[in-house]
Amino acid sequence: PKRIIPGNENDIVSGADGRIIYIRELEKDQMPFSVKKLQIAKLEEITKTNILKQPCYLIGIAMTLFDVHVNRAPIDGQIKMVKHTPGKGKTLGLNTPLSTIQNERNTVVIERNDGVTAGIVQIAAKRVDRCIITSEEGNFVNRGDIIGKIRWGSQLDMIIPRNCTIMVREGEQVYAGSTIIGKLII
């Protein structure tokens, strides 16, 4: 569906429809990880960008079959990285801790002109054919623009700067492009 994008350029919008499953703090240069049933899976590809040169939040959004599976840009800016990580054999259910490192995923990093950086990590669920990114490195996107999709039920993790006020809570339903996740303090 078409979405009205609320707020202004300092409002970070949700990258996916779904329910917030965790909000974690990352320190500068700390390896980001996705959490499944209290087990940790490292998202190493994100260390190849400058997104971790500042403290960040890692926010997990679980998508069900009833959510819209189009993913949107959380901020305005240039896409600095699109990294596809193919699945490793049998696809696991997202309730399985190893799913975040065994299942197919895409990582996208977007940087604004002022250096503010945000990222999303699409993580495929069991029996999901693939994660799709429709934007390419070097493209400029506006906050709320469609940048990809995941088929069926899956998960999207967002990495956003910690110099913002978080506007959501764990367990809350959010909508891609329509829910403000955080407000940057600049």
Disulfide bonds with the S-S distance in Angstrom:
none
